[in-house]
Amino acid sequence: MNAIKTKVIEAIREELNERLEVSTQAYNDAKESRNNDTKSSAGDKYETSRAMMQQEMDNAEVSIHQVKMFKNELQRLPVEEESDIVISGSLVETDKGLYFLGLSLGKIEVDNQIIYAISTASPLGKLLLHKNVGDEINLNNMKQSILSIC
């Protein structure tokens, strides 16, 4: 597997681990705040505060679930499979940028290069899928030529 692709996969794993850690910490902090909130004489204020903490916990749970789904999806991607065409798990170099297909994580920096982790269901991902080196795609009146696939 190409060295840059290996680094991209590792950077994605690190990003997902960081997101999981942050979300888990947010959940634990909100839970602790909710549990430590003492009932005051102003009952409405107490209930509002508990409801806000519960909402933060719910939001953190959604983030945790999403990150775990991304981690599972990354494990299922055929990242070590060599292919002459763009498939899910491919790292694609065009004359406009580098794209990792399979997960919608946005911009990732590896060795001072920007790589965009995009879903195969995204408009650009759909256009790149099943293309070959030398093929051109056109998105929003911007042509891109595929230079390499790994």
SVG drawing of the C-alpha trace seen along z (x, -y; Angstrom):
<svg xmlns="http://www.w3.org/2000/svg" viewBox="-40 -30 45 36">
<polyline fill="none" stroke="black" stroke-width="0.4" points="0.0,0.0 1.2,-3.5 3.0,-5.2 0.8,-8.3 -2.3,-6.2 -1.0,-4.4 -0.4,-7.8 -3.9,-9.0 -5.5,-5.9 -3.5,-6.4 -4.5,-10.1 -8.1,-9.2 -7.8,-6.7 -6.2,-9.3 -8.9,-11.8 -11.7,-9.4 -10.0,-8.4 -9.7,-12.1 -13.4,-12.7 -14.4,-9.7 -12.4,-10.9 -13.8,-14.5 -17.4,-13.2 -17.0,-10.7 -15.5,-13.5 -18.4,-15.8 -20.9,-13.1 -19.2,-12.4 -18.9,-16.1 -22.6,-16.7 -23.6,-13.6 -21.5,-14.7 -23.0,-18.2 -26.5,-16.8 -25.9,-14.4 -24.2,-17.0 -26.9,-19.7 -28.6,-20.1 -32.3,-20.8 -32.8,-24.4 -35.8,-26.3 -36.3,-27.5 -37.6,-24.3 -38.0,-25.5 -34.3,-26.5 -33.3,-23.1 -35.4,-21.3 -34.2,-23.6 -30.6,-23.0 -31.1,-19.2 -32.9,-19.3 -30.0,-21.2 -27.4,-18.7 -29.5,-15.8 -29.6,-17.5 -25.8,-17.8 -25.6,-14.1 -27.9,-13.2 -25.9,-15.2 -22.6,-13.6 -24.2,-10.2 -25.1,-10.9 -21.5,-12.0 -20.1,-8.9 -22.4,-6.7 -21.4,-8.5 -17.7,-8.1 -18.1,-4.4 -19.9,-4.0 -17.1,-5.7 -14.5,-3.5 -16.5,-0.4 -16.8,-1.6 -13.1,-2.3 -12.3,1.2 -14.7,2.5 -13.2,0.4 -10.9,2.4 -8.0,0.0 -5.3,2.6 -7.0,3.7 -5.2,2.6 -7.5,1.4 -7.1,-0.3 -10.4,-2.0 -11.6,-4.2 -13.4,-2.2 -14.4,-2.9 -11.1,-3.0 -9.1,-4.5 -6.9,-7.5 -7.3,-9.5 -5.0,-12.2 -6.5,-14.7 -5.0,-17.9 -7.1,-19.8 -6.4,-17.7 -6.2,-14.5 -9.3,-12.6 -9.8,-9.5 -13.1,-7.8 -15.2,-6.1 -15.7,-8.3 -17.1,-11.8 -14.7,-13.4 -13.6,-16.5 -10.1,-17.9 -7.2,-15.9 -3.6,-17.1 -0.8,-14.6 2.8,-15.6 1.7,-19.2 -0.7,-17.9 -4.4,-18.4 -6.5,-15.3 -10.3,-15.4 -12.0,-12.4 -15.3,-12.1 -18.2,-9.7 -18.8,-7.8 -22.4,-9.1 -21.2,-12.8 -21.5,-14.5 -17.7,-14.4 -17.5,-10.8 -20.2,-9.6 -18.3,-11.2 -15.0,-9.7 -16.3,-6.2 -15.3,-3.6 -13.1,-6.1 -9.6,-5.3 -6.4,-7.3 -6.6,-9.8 -10.4,-10.2 -11.9,-13.6 -14.8,-14.6 -16.7,-17.8 -18.3,-19.2 -19.7,-22.7 -18.1,-23.6 -14.7,-22.6 -12.9,-19.9 -10.5,-17.5 -8.3,-14.9 -7.4,-11.8 -3.7,-11.5 -3.3,-8.4 -5.3,-5.9 -4.0,-3.8"/>
</svg>
